[in-house]
Amino acid sequence: MKFYFEHPNAFFILLPAVVAVAALVWYTYWSQSQQSFYSKFQIGLLAALRLVALICVIALLLAPAIQLYQTIHEDPLIIIATDNSESLKNYANTCEETMNKAKSALEDCRIDHWTFGQVAQKSELRQFDELRSDYSALFRSVQENYQPSSVSAMILIGDGLFNSGTDPVYSSQQLSYPVYTVGVGDTTRQTDAAIMKVSHNQSTFIGNYFPLQVDLSFSNLASKTAKLQVWEGSELLDQRNISIEHNRFFRQESFRLKADKTGIVNYRVDIHPFDQEQNTANNHFDFSIRVIDQKQKILILSKGVNPDNAALIRVLEPQMNYEYKLVTQPGDPINPQDFDLIIMNQLPGGKAANTPSLEEISKSGRPVLWLVGPQTDYSILNNLGAGFHFGELKSFGYSSAVVDADFDFFRIEDFWSERIGSWPPLQVPFTDVELSGNWQILARQRIEQIDFPRALIALGRVEGTKTALIAGEGIWKWRLYDFVQGGVDAVFDPLFLKIINYLILKPNEDNFNVYYQPNYSEDEEITITAELLDENYEVINSPDIALRISDRNGTDYDYTFDKTEQAYQLNIGQLAVGTYALHATVEYGGKQLVEEGSFRVDKLQLEQTNLQADYNTLFQISQTTGACFAEAARFDEIIEKLQADEHLKRQKFRQQVFRELIQLKWFALFIAFLLALEWFLRKYWGSY
């Protein structure tokens, strides 16, 4: 135990205070009147009681504390994680038995239960109904919720099949504890005809032919003939017979289909089931395509070749409703009116490409996305009236992104904020950015772990024209890093597509706009946003907006939009698979404004595509983390290893504890006792 004062000059203060208190006590008890009333022993005792009590009170003012060492006993923590996806629905009893066996055998350990599928969460509720399997989300969530040294081991119960997130073997390399994997499911190759994957465009144009590619897998069906059909509603578009050459047969079939009607068109791919098949859910695949009647044009103006251009082009290329033109060198004159969106990269910046004049662009009324960096001429940029102004530029630095929680022009998924914050920093001008007009900041700057209020990404309207600013160079690194992080769940492309969609969407004549995606998956929450502008193109949200969603059966669902700081937003949750029509209305300016459209909720068929368990993935996870793998029937082998592991015994360790005396009740009672005893003795000996 160690005693000390937190006040830096405690002893220099305490010494004269003790002298002063001692003098006061001496004057009180050694006066002539006190000596005639008490004996020397009584005076000494009473003076000592008061002196000690007063010194303790003075000492408390100097924040005294003691340092102690406590011996703490802690049981090891084991996490039992169960795959809660649909692929294990037929093995629910096996999972429950394995989990109960682990609980009873490891009763001396602390056990936390987790489930994972679409999301990972701390829960004992297992319904085996989730539509995705994401092992990396489990590892990431556990890392975020526990200190690295607090988890002793993990028991992972699953079939090894994953269809979301990053490779679980790669993700497990970051773990500091062993992961014991338990294989559940059937590894034998069953008789099965499966549609493994269907590749198609999300949108196309009326009258165009679009490609459709179907990946097929056949097991234990050698010498059979499969019938493959493609339907549009109840109309058969194409049919083929496929000869299955051996028991492990893969085939890729390509089709060219014509889009002959606008809107959302629903299609279906079928394989006629065989008698021996147990899983026929993967014999069908539904999808939809939005057929549109015009393309929107995007002009990318850049000061020379820049990798940020490539990152934006990779976002645009898969979108059939957009076409882009990249200009980096002098060429033919360009009319801004021919384009729906202009992206300015590192411009204005000296003698760049033979681009339209800045005055032409500002007068065109076209939305502009500005990307600035070291090559930008900020003095010219500040005079354009683009809605932002950079302060005096002294140097450049590097800034990460911090998503602003108040941004509501469109929905930012919860996990996006964390992902965006982990991306590499952009090279930014080290100066303030002033925004004028109706802006919202999507991401602010974070430099060397210090958050700054200035914008890194901002969107808004300037005199009725949509504008966006990315105040940094290097977004190509964001896309590359995001791909490594997220794989199929990448964030960069959807984020920048939302920015581009926001900018390029033309306001209606009545200035009432509703924003939504043309397609959602059945496990996705549907969020719809709306925007209402007054005559000055200023955003308002005082009137209520009503929304009616109707399914194909004629059932109506009525909602009212929630009001955000400047706009409207509505989260209607998940809807059943199908096509829906929406009808939004608002009363403003003495008339009713109406927006109509449609969207489709697509069936997510990832879990039923392949039901053959992959124990090799589980084995590699356990080997990577220094543990072992066993099938559920041999789970006792894992229990024996856990019980023999010395690291999983009850741990005893000493912990250093600091406590302030003012927080200790017994110290306050001690002072009260001294004062009370002095008072009692004075009364007992006849003093008044």
N, C-alpha and C positions, 0 to 999 in steps of 0.2 A: 504494500500500500504506500502511496506517495501523496503528500499534502502540498498544495500550492495555491497561489492566488492568480486569478485571471487578469486582475488589474495590473498594468505594467509597473507601476511605482508603489505597489502595496506596502512594502516594508518601510519605505520612507514616510508613508502616511501613517502607518500603524504605530510606529515607535513614538512619535510625539503625541499621538492620540492616547496611547496607554499611559504616558507620563501625565497628561492632563487629567485623565480619569482617575489615576491614582492620587493625584493632588486633591481632586474634588472629594474623593472618598475619605482621604485622611482628614480634610477640613471638616467633613460631616461628622465623623465618629471620634476624632481626637480633640474635639472642642471641650471647653471646661464643663459645659452642661452634660455632655454625654459621659465624660469620665466620672462624674459624680453619681450618675445613675446606673451605669453598667460596670461590670468587672472587666479587667483587661482581657480575660479569655472571651467574654461575650462580645466585646468591641472587636477583637481580632476576628472572631467567627463571622459576625455580621458584615464587617468590612470586606472580608474575603469573598462572601457570597455576592455582595453587590459589585465588587470589582470584577469578578469573573463574568457575571451576567452582562455588565456593560461592555467589557472587552469583546464578548461574543457578538453582541449587537453591532458594535463598530466593525468587527471583522466581516459580518455578513454584507455590509455595504461595499466591501472590496472584492466581492464575488469569489469566496474561497471554494475550492473543489478538491476532491480526492480521486485518486486513480487506483482502481481495484482490478483484480484478475478473478474472473468467474470460470468455474469448470462447467462446461455445457455438454450434455449428452444428446445426440441427435441421431434419429433413425435414418437410414438411407432412403432416398426418394427414387421410386421406380415409376416410370410412365408406361401405362398400357394403352397403346393406340390401336384402334380397330378401323379397318376400311369399311366405310358406311355406304358404299356405292351399290348400284343395282346388280352388278356382276356377282355379288356375294349373297344375294337374296336367298338362293337355294341352300346356302350353307350357314344360315343364321344360327342354328342350334350348335353347330361345330364351333363357331366363334364364341358363343355364350359359354359353352363348356370349357373351352380353353381359358377364357377370361376368369371364370369362377375357380378353376384349378390353380391359376396363378395367384388369385387373392388368398385362397386358403393356405397355399404353400409358403407364401411370403407375408404372413400376417405380422411378422416383426418389422416389416418395412412400411414406410409411408407410400401409398399408392395414389396416383392421380390418373384419372381416366380421360382419354381423348378420343375423338372420332375425326375422320377426315374423308373428304370426297370432293365436292365443289369448294368447300371451305374446311378449315381445321378449327376445332373448338374443343374446349375442356368440357366434356359431357359424358354421362353414362348412358344417354339415350341413343339406342341404335335401331334404326328402322330399315336400313339397307335400301334406301330409295333415292340416293343422290345420283345425279346424272353425269358426273365426272369423277375421275380419280386423279388427285394431285398430291403425290407424296412430298414434293418439294415444299408445298404450302404447309404441310405438317411440320417438317424440320424447321422451316422459317418461323412459324408461330411459336414453337417451343423455345427456340433461341430468343425470341422477343419477350417471352413471359417468364423466363427463369434466368438466374445468374448461371454462368457457365459451369461453376463448380458445384451447384446445388443438385443437379440431376446425376444420379449414380448410374442408371441404365434405362434403356427403353425396350419394351417388348412390343413388337410390331406384328399385328395379325392382319394378313391380307393375301391377295392372290398374285401380287407382283405386276398386275396390269395397270398401266398409267396412260392417260390420254390428255392430260393438261399439265401445265407447268414445265419445269426443266427436268432433265434426266435425274431420277432419284439417286442413282449411284454417284453422280457428280455432286449433287446437293449434299449427300451424306459426308463428303470429305471435310465439310466445315464443322462437323460435330465433335465435341470433346468427350463424349461418353459412348459406350458400346451400345449397339442396336441389335438385339436378339430378334431374328425374324422367324415367324411361324407361318408356314405355307398352308393355305386353305383353298380348296377348289380342286378341280379335276384337270390333270395335266395330259390325260390321254386325248388323242385326236379323234373327235367324234365326227360322225357323218354330218356334213354341214355344207350348205351353199350360202355364201355370204356376200353381200355388197359391202366391200371394205371402205370404199371412198368414192364420192361423186364430186368431180371438179367442174365448175361452171362459173360463168360471169354473174356478178351480182346485178348487173343491169345491161341492157342493150337498146338498140334503136329499132323503131317500127320498120318492118320490111327487111331488116338485116337477118343473116344467118349467124347463129352463135354456136360455138363448140360445146359439146358435152362429153366428158370422159368418165367412164365407169370402171373401177377396179374391182375385180371379182376374185373370190377364193373358193375352191372346192376341196373338200376333204372326204376321203374314202368313197369317192363316187366315180372311180375309173370306169371308162367305157359307157358312161351314161351320157344323156343329152339334156342340156338345160335350156329352158326357154326364157329369154330376156326380153322384156317389153318396156317401152317408154310411153307414158300417158300424159295427156294434157286434159285434166278433168276426166270426163268419160270418153274422150276421143283417143283412140290408139294411134300414136304417131309413127312408131317403128317397132319391129319385132325381129328377133334373131334367134336361131338355134345354135348352141355352142356345144361342140363335142369335147367331153372331158377326157383327156388323154391318160392321166394317171391319178393316183390317190392324193397327191399333194400338187394341185394344179392351180396356177394363177393365170388370169387373163385380163387384158385391158381392151375395152371396147370404146370406140369413138363414134359420136353421132354429130350431124349438123342439123340443127333445128331452126326453123324460121319463126321469127317474132311477127305475128300478124295482128296483134291487138295491143293497145296501150294499157298501162296500169300494172298491177301486180298479177302475174300469171303463174298458176300453180301447176307443178309437174310431179310425176311419180315414176320411179323406176322399180320394176318388179322382176323377181326370179320365181318361177313357179316352184313351190316346195316339193321335196321328195318325201316318200313315205317314211324313210328311216330317220328323218331329221327330228331332233328334239328342240332345237332353237330355231324358230321361224321368224323371230322378230327382226333378224338381220337380212330377211329376204325382200324387204321393202325399204325404199328411201324416198322421202318427200322433200321437195325443195321448191323455191319460187324465184322468179326473176322480175325485176321492175323494167318494163318496156317503156321507153321515153321517146319523144318525137323530136328532140333537138339536143345538141351538145352545147356546153358552155366553154368558152375559150379563156385561157389564162396565159398572160404574157409574163415571162420571167426576164427581167432586165438585170444584167450583172456586169460589174466592172471586171472583165476578164473571167477566166476559168476559176471556179470556186467549188470546193467539195460540198458546201451547203446546198448548192444547186442540185447536186445529185441526190441528196437526202430528200429534198422536196419532190423531185421527179419520181423517186421510188414510191412516194405516197400517192402521186397522181396517176401513175401508169396503170394500176389495176382498175381505176374508176372509168367505166365506159362513158359516163356522162360528162367527162372533162377531156379537153384536148389542150395541150400546152405548146407554146413556142418559146424557145430559149434564145436570147440574143446576147452574145458576149463580144461580137466584133462588128465593125461598120458594115452596113449593108443597105438594102432598100429602105426607103422611108416607111415608118410604121404609124398607123392611125390608132390612137388609144380607144377610139369609139368602136373599133372592131373587136374589142375584148371585154369580158365580163369582170375580170380581176387582173390587177397589175401587181407583180411582186418586184420590189426594188431591192436588190442585194448590193450593199456597199455603195449605193448611189444616193446623192450626187457625189462624184469623186473624180474631178479632173476630166481628162479626155478619155472617156469610156467609149462604149459602142455608139454607133450612129443611131441613137435612140430618140424618141420624141422628146421635145423640150419639156422641162419640168413644169413650165407654165401650161403646156398643152394637157399634161396629165392632171394638174390641179383643176383645170377648167372642164375636164371630161366628165366629172361626176362619177368616175369609176372608183370602186373600192380599191385601196392600196394596202399591201402588206410590206412594211419597211423592215429590212434587216440591216443593221448598222454594225460597223467594226472599225478596225484601224485604217482602212482605206477611204472611209467616208469623210467628206468635207462638211464638218459640222457648222461652219459659219454660213454656208449656203443653205444647208438643211434647215437651220433655225429660221431662215427668212421665207420659207415656203408656206407658212401657215398650215402645216400638216396636223396641228393639234398638240404638238409636243415641242419642248425647247430644252436643249442641253446647256448646262452651265459651262463656265470656263473650263476648258479641257487642259489638264496638266499631264496626265499619263493614262495608261491602260492597266487594268488589273484583271483578275479572274474571279468570277462569281458563280456560285451554285444557285439553284432555283428553290424557292420556298413558296409553295402554292398558297394563295390567299383563300382562306375559308369563306370569305364573303362573296367571292366571285359566283355569279349565277346566270351569266348569259347562256350557258349550257352546262350540262351535268359533268362534274369531275368525279369519277369513281373514287371510293375511299382509299383503295390500295394504290391508286395512281399517285396520290400526294407523296406517299413514302417513296415510291419508285422514282418519281421525278426529282425528289430531293437528293437521291443517291447518284444521279448522273454527273458526269465530269463537268467542271466549271467552264463557262463561256468566257471569251476575252471581251471585256466590257470597258467602255470609257469611264474612268474614275471621276465622275462628276454627278451632280444632281440632274434629275429629269423632271421637268414640270409638264403636267398634262392639262390642257385646256379643252373644254367641251364635255361631252357625256362619255366618260371612260370608266372601265372597270379593270383592275389589275388582276391578271390571272396568276402571275408569279412575281415575287419580289426577290431582291438580291441578298445573298448571304456570302460575305467575304471573310475568309479565315474564321469561320464559326460565329461571326457577328452578323445579325440580321439588320438590314437597312430597309427603310420604308420605300426607297425608290424602285421603280418598275423595272423588271426584266422582260416580262411579256405583258402587254396590255392591249385591250380591244375597246373600241368605242365608236362614236359618231362625231364627226366634225362638220357642222353646217349641213346635217342630213346625210352625209356620205360616210359609209362604214370605213373604218381605218383600224389597222393593227400595227403594233410595234414590237419587234424583238431586238432588245438593246444589247446585242452581243453576237459574236461570231463563233462558230464551231458546233452548230447543231448536228453536223454529220457525226460527231463523236457521241452525241446523245443516242442517235439511232443505232449505231454500232454497239454501244454498251447495253442499250435496252434489249437488243436481240439476244445478247449473251445472257442477260438476266432473265428475260421472260420467255424466250422461245416462242411458242405459239400464242402466249398471252402477252405479247409485246404491247407497249403503251404508246410509243412514239407515233406510229402511223395513225392510230385512232385519234390521238390528241390533235395532230396537225390537220387531219381530215376534218375534225370538228371546227377548227379555226377557219379553214378554207371554206367549209360549208356555210359558216356564219357570215363570212364576208361576201360570198358570191350570191347568196340568196337574195333575190330582188324584193324589195318591199312592195306590198300591194298598194294599189292606188288609195285604198282607205287606211293604209298604214297599220294594219292589223296582221300579225304574222304568228303562225304556230310552227314550232320546230320539233321534229321527231325523226326517228330512223325508219327506213322502209322495211327493215327486217329485224326481228328480235329472236333469240333462241328461247325455248320454253323455260329455262332456268334463269332468265335474265329479268331483272326488274325494269319495267317500262316507265321511263321518265319523259314527260312532255313539257316543253317550255313555250311560253308565249310572250309577245312583245306588242305593246300598244304605243303609238306615237301621236303627239298632238300636231297642230298645224305648223309648229316651228321645228318639227322633227325631234322634239324632246321626248324622252321616254317617260311615260306616266303609268301608274298602276292603281288609280283610285277606283275605277269601275270594277265590278265583279265579272269574271269570265266563266261562262258555263260550258261544259264539255259533255257531249253525248257520244259514247262508243257503242257501236252495234255489231253483233256477230252475224254469221251467215244464216243463223236460224231466226233472225229478227229480234233477238233479245237485246234490250237497251240497258246501258249502264251510265248513270248520270253522275257527274262530278263537278266540283267547283275548284278552280285553280287556287293554290296558295299564293299569297303575295310575298315576294321577296323585297329587298331594299328598293330595286328599281324595275323589276320585271315580274313575271309569273312563272310558277313551276308546279308540276303535279307529278307525284309518284304513285302510280296506280298498282304497283306490285307486279306479280306474275299473272299471265293470262294463259288459258288453254290454247293448244295448237289450233291455228286457223287464221282466216283473213278477217280483218276488222275495218269498219268505216268509222271515221271520226267527224264530228260536226261541232265546231266551236262558235259561240256567239257572245257578243258584248254590246251593250248599249252605250253609245258615245256620240256626242254632238247632235242629239235628236234623231239618230237613226241606228238601226241594228246592223252591226258589221258581222260578217260570216266568213269562216274559213273551213274548208272541207278537204278531206284526204283519206288515205287508207294505208294500212300497214299489215304485215303478216307476222305471226308467231310460228316459227319453224320447230319441228320436232328435233330434239337432240338425241341422236342414236349412237352415241359413242360407246355406251356401256354394253349394248347388245351386239355390237359388231363382232367381238371376239370374246368368247367365254372360256378359252383354254388357258388355264393358269400358267404364269411365267415364273417358276421358282428360281430361275437363274438370276433374275433381277434381285430377288430377296437374298439369295446367296451372296451376291456381290456386295449388297449393302452391309450385310453382317461382316463379311471379310474386310471391307474398307474401314469399318469402325472397330475392328478387333473383337468381334463377338462370333456367334455361330448361328447356323440355320438348322431348322428341323421342321418336318411336316407336323401337322396338328396331332397325328396319331403318336408321334414320338416326342411330344412336348416335355415329357418327364426328363429328357436329356438336358434341355435348357434349364429346367428347375434345378437339377443337380449341379450344373455349372454355376448358377446364381448363388445357390446355398453354400458352395465351396469358395466363392470369391471373397477374399478378405476385405476388399473395398466395399462390400455390401454388408459388413457387420456394423453394429452400432458404434458410432464414432464418438470419441471423447476428446475435447480440445479446450484450451484456455482462451478466454476472450477478454480483451482489455476493455474496462468500463470506466467512463468518466462521469462523476456525479457532482453537481453543485450542492453545497451544504444547505442552501436556502430551499432546495427541493426535498430535503430529508425531514420527515415529520418528527423523528426522534430528537433532532437537534433543536427544533423549536420548542418541543416539550421540555428539553433540558434547561433552556433559558427560562421558560415559565416556572419550572420547578425551583430554580435558584431564587427567583424573585419572590415566589410564593413562600418558600422556606424562610427567607429573610423576614417577610411580613409576619409570618406566624410566630417566629421566635421573638420579634419585637413585642407583639401582643402578649405572648406567653410570659415574657419577663416584665410585663407591666408598663410598657411604653404606649403612649397614646398619640 
